[in-house]
Amino acid sequence: MFRIPKRLAALAAALAAATGLTVLGPAPAAQAVPDTIPLTITNDSGRSEPVYIYNLGTQLSSGVQGWADASGTFHAWPPGGNPPIPAPDASIPGPAAGETLTIQLPKFSGRVYFSVGQKLEFFLADGGLVQPAVQNPADPNSDILFNWSEYTLNDSGLWINSTQVDMFSSPYSVGVRGADGAVRTTGTLKPGGYGAVFDGLEAAGWGGLIIDGPDGTPLRALSPGHGIGVGGVPTDALDDYIDRVWEHYRSATLTVTPFSHDPATQYSGRVTGDVMNFTDGSGAVVTSFQKPDSDSVFGCHKLLDAPNDLVRGPISRTLCAGFNRTTLLTNPQQPDADPASFYQDDVTNEYARLVHEQMEDGKAYAFAFDDVTAQESLVHDGNPTEAFMTFDPYN
């Protein structure tokens, strides 16, 4: 089903909690965010196939799901069915190689999809839009080369990212221009970075995450959060590291300081049996975690569930980042904010390591809580005048 992207819908709240800054209030009247802003899409991919654009999401003023056409006009989805029925064609012809196209982004929380060579198929269920399931080989879009960016545009500005939480596929970058004319971009791969990610996965023994197209070239690499369920990586891929962490903190204390603006708020973790208990400054247990499995770590869910609260959620986010970046044994003070210390253990999230390694700015959204210590590939402006998406070369 289509959902407002959790990583962006909750991002402003998370930033406020993490930094102490107020980011949710409306922009001043003199700098009010307009109802739409232009998204300039540039095709620097070097590929000759046609490209199709889709702007799908939830209209923030009404909470209604639908799509926007090139002018930014909102169209609500018609009722769905059980089984799901085909959705109306919401595609916008994209720019040819070497060309640009400008469309309008409305106040949405959603995704800008793009597909290469052929259109995507979307369906409507009783509960709303059914999105492509990249991990399902029976999905009607499984043989199509596509990707998407997530964004939220509201009265507080624009948040737009490049995301690899579900997969690494068609390379692209995003950007935003503020009222001062400055442009911030993220998601750009290093020269040769696209192929280096696939080659690196093969070299690390994680080539099972790679899904090839009918012509034998890679369509995508599943993130291990999806790949572990379909055999792309072993179900125990991180278990050795998880076991060592759990054993270490039987006799040592893990200190979690989840809010950078509030260093006095700390929680202390110690393992008893298979449970890590976290206590506050008074010594009271505030939350506990069963020893997670690799699936829970890769997906930042299940035994590492992170509710939208001010205690368990922030601690779980920190644990998830520490497990995926394998910093929990080298630094008992978490979160670790030094990228040089990430992914150094022999057992680590090779997918996240490679994706970050091949980004020009080192930023990526390679797992759900990659925004811990601001390592995510996201740009934000409180008074945006233009957004950008660039399709980059496949090299």
N, C-alpha and C positions, 0 to 999 in steps of 0.2 A: 504494500500500500504506500501511497505517497505520504510522507511526513515532512514537516518543516525540519530542515537539517538541524539536528541537535547541536552539532559543533558550532553553528552560527547563530541559531535561535537563542542559545544560552550563552553565547560568547560575551556579549556586553555585560551580562550579570557576572560571568566568571571574571572578566577583567576588573569589574568593580570590587569583587571579593578579593582578588589577588593583589590589586594595586592600591586600593583605597580611593581610587578616582571615581567621580560620578560621571558615568558615560551613558546613562539611560535617559536623561532628561532631554526634552526637545531642544533643537537648535534655536539660538536667538532669532527673533523675528526678522532682523536685518539679514540673517544668513539662513533663512528657512530652506530646507531641502526641497527641491521641486518635486512634483508628482512623478516625473520621469527624468532620467538622465541618459545621455547617449552612451551606448556600448559600441566602440569601434573594434571590429574584428578584422585582423590582418592574417592572410594566408601566406606564410613563409615556409610552408611544409615542403615545397618542391614537388608535391604529388599532383597528378593531372585529374584524379577522379573528382566528381562533383561532391560538394559538402552540403550537409543539411543541418540547420540550427533549430533548436527547440528551447523555448523559454517557459518553463513549467514551474508552478509553485502555488503558494497560498497567498491570496490577496489579503494584506494585513488589515485593511479597513473593514473587511467583512468576515474574514476567517474562511472564505470560500475557496476551494481548490479550482484551478483552471490553468489556462495558458495565456500568454500575451503574444500578439502578432508583432510585426516589425515596427509598427507605430507605437507600441506599448499599450494598445487597447486590450483590456481584459476580457476573456471569454470563459465563462464557467463551464466545467465539464457537465455533460448531460448525465442522467442517472446511469449507474452501472448495472451489472447483472450477476447472476450465479448460475452457471460459470461466467467468468468475465467476458465482456463483449469488446470488440475493437473500439478504440477511442477515435474521435475525429482527427484528421490529419492536421497537426499543429506545426508542421515543418515550415521553415523559412529558407529559401535557397541561399546558400552561403557564398562567400567570395571564392572565385577561382584562384589558382596559384598566382601569387604575385599581386593580388588585388585586395582591396579592403571593402568592408560593408559596415554601415552604421545602423544599428537598431536602437530602440528605446527600452530601457529597463524601468518598469513601474515599481511601486512600493510593494515588493514581494519578499517572501522568504522561500527560496526554491533553488532550482538548478537551471543552468544553461547547458544543455546537451549539444554535442555535435557528432555527426556520423560521417564516415568517409565511404563514398562509393554507392551507398544505397540508404534508403530511409529506415529509421527504426520503427518497430511496431510497439505501440502502447495499448494497454487494455484497461477497461474500467470494471471494477468489482463493485459490490454493494457498498463497500467502505471507501471507495475512491480509486485513485490511479494505481495501477500495478506497474512498477518500474522494472526494467530489465534486471534479471538476476544473473550476474556475471559468473557465478559459480555453478550454474545449472546448464549442463550441455544440451538439455532439451529446450531451453529458452529460445524463442524464435529469433532473438537477436544474437545468438551465441557465435555466429560466423561473421558478424558485422564488426568492423573497426569503429570504435566510438569511445567517447570520454565525456566528462562533464566538469563544470565548475559549480560550486555552491556559493550563493550570495544572499545577503539580506540588505535591502534598502528600506530605511524607515526615517522617521523624523530626526534620528540621531546620526544619520549618515549611511555610508556604505561599508559593508564587510564583504570581501570577495576573496576566494581562495583557489588554489590549485590543490586537488586532493588525490591522495594515493591510498586512502584508508581501505578502499575496496579492491583497487587494482592499480597497476602501473600500465598505462597504455599510451594512446596517441599523445605525443608531447605538446604541451602548450604552457603559456605563461599568462599571468593576469596583472593588471595594474589599475591605478586610480590617480586622477589628477584633482588636486585640491583647488580651492579658490585662489590660492597664492600662485598657481601655475605649476607647482612642483608635482612631479610624477613619481610614484613609488610602484615598483614592480616586484614580482616574486614568481617562482616556479620555473625559471629558465634553467635548462640543463647545460652543463658544460659541453663544449664541442666533443662529440663522440660519446656523450653520456647516455644516450638512449640505448645504443648497442651494448655499452659497458654494463648496464644494469642486467640485461639478459645474460650476457657472458658471465658476469659475476655470480648470478644465481646458479648457473650450470657448474661453475668452478667450486662453489660452496656446497654442492650436493643438493641444492634446492631447486633444481631444474624442473621438478614436478609441478611447480607453480606456473610454468609457462604454458599457455594455450596457443597452439598454432592455428592459423587459418587454412582454408582449403588449398592455398598455394604453398603451404609449408613455412611461411614466414610468421613470426610471432604476432598475434593479435593483442595479447595482454599477458601480464603476469599477475596472477591472483595474489592478494595479500595473504599472509599466513592465517589471518583470522577467518578467511573464507577457505583457503587451500587446505587447512588441516581437516576440514570436514569431508573433503573429496579425495584425500590421499596425496595431496601435493607436497606435504611435509609429514613426517611421522607424528603420531599423536603424542609422543613423548619428547618432541624436539627440544624443549627447554627444561625437561624434568630434572636433569642433572644439576642445572644451575638453581632451580627452585629448591631442590633438596639441600644444596649447600647453603643457601640463604637461610632456610628454616633451621638447619643445624647450628649455623653461626649465631643466630639470635636467641638460642637457648641460654647462652652465657654472656651475651652482649646486648646492648640496648640500641634500638633503632630510633632515632629522633626525627620526627616529621614536623616541619614548620611550613604549613600549607599556604600561608598568606604572606607574601613578601612585604606588605605594608604593616604587618603585625607580628614582628618576630617574637613577641612575648607569648603568643599562642603556639604552644608546642605540645606534641603528644609523644609518649614513649611506648615503644613496642617491644615486647618480649614473648618468646614462644614457650608454651607449656603444652606438652603432648603434640598434637597437630594443629594447635590453635595459637595464633598471634593475637595477644590482647594489647590494646592501646589504652593507656591511662592518661588522664589530664594532670595538671599541676598538683591537684589535691590527692592524687593516687587512685582516683575512682576510674573504673573501667568504663570507657565511653563507647567502644565498639570492638568487635573481634572478627578475625578472618580465619576460616579453615585454610589449610595449605592449598593453594590453587594448583590446577593442572595447566598444561601448556595452552589449551584452548581458552581458559579463563584469562590468561596473560595476553595472548595475541588479540583477543577480542575485547579486553578490558570489560568483562562482563561475568555472569555466572558467579563464581566464587570471589570475584573482584567487582561485584556490583557497586555502582557509584550513584546513589540517589542524589537528587538535587537538594541537599541540605548543607549545613555548615560544619559537619563533623565527619561522618562516615564518607560522604562523597569526596571531599577534599583529600582525606587520607588515602582512599582507594585510588584516586587519580594519581597521587604521588607514588604509591606502590606500583601501579601499572606502568608508569613511566620508568621507574627504577628497574623493574624486571625486564622490560623490553630493551632498555638501554644498557642493561647489566652493569649498573653502578652500585647495587645494594651491598656488595661485599667489599668494595673499595672505599665507600664513603658512608659512614653511619649517620651522617647529617643529610637528610633528604628534604626537598629535591636537590639533586646535583645540577648546577647550572652551567657546567663547563663542558662544551661539546667534545673537547679533546679527551675527556674521560669516558665517552660513550662507546659502547659496542666493542670494548677491549677484551672481554672474556672469550675464551675459546668456544663457549656455548653462548650464542647471542641471537638476536633477531637479525638474520643476515639480510632479509628483505629491507628492513628499515635502514640498516647500515648502508647498503648499497644506494638506495634512493637518496638519502641525505648526502652521501659522498659525492654523488654526481650532480648535485645542484650547485649552481654558481654561488648562491648566497648561503648554501648549507641548510636551507630551510625546506621542510617537507611536512606533509600530513600523512605519515606512513603508518600510524596507528591512531586509535580514537583519541587518546589524550596526549598527542604529540605537542599540544599547546602548553603543557607544563613547562615552565621557564621559557615560554615564547619561542619554541623551536619550529613552529608551524609555518607553512607557506601561505600567509594571509596578509592582506593589506587593508587598511581602514582609513577613512577620512570622514570627519564630522560634517564637512560641507563640500561634498564631491561635485565636480562639474562634468566629469567624463570618466568612464571606465574603459578598460582595454582587455582584449583577449587576443593572443597571438598564437597561431598554429606554427610550431617550430619544426625544424628538419628532423627526419628520421635517420639519424646517423649516430 
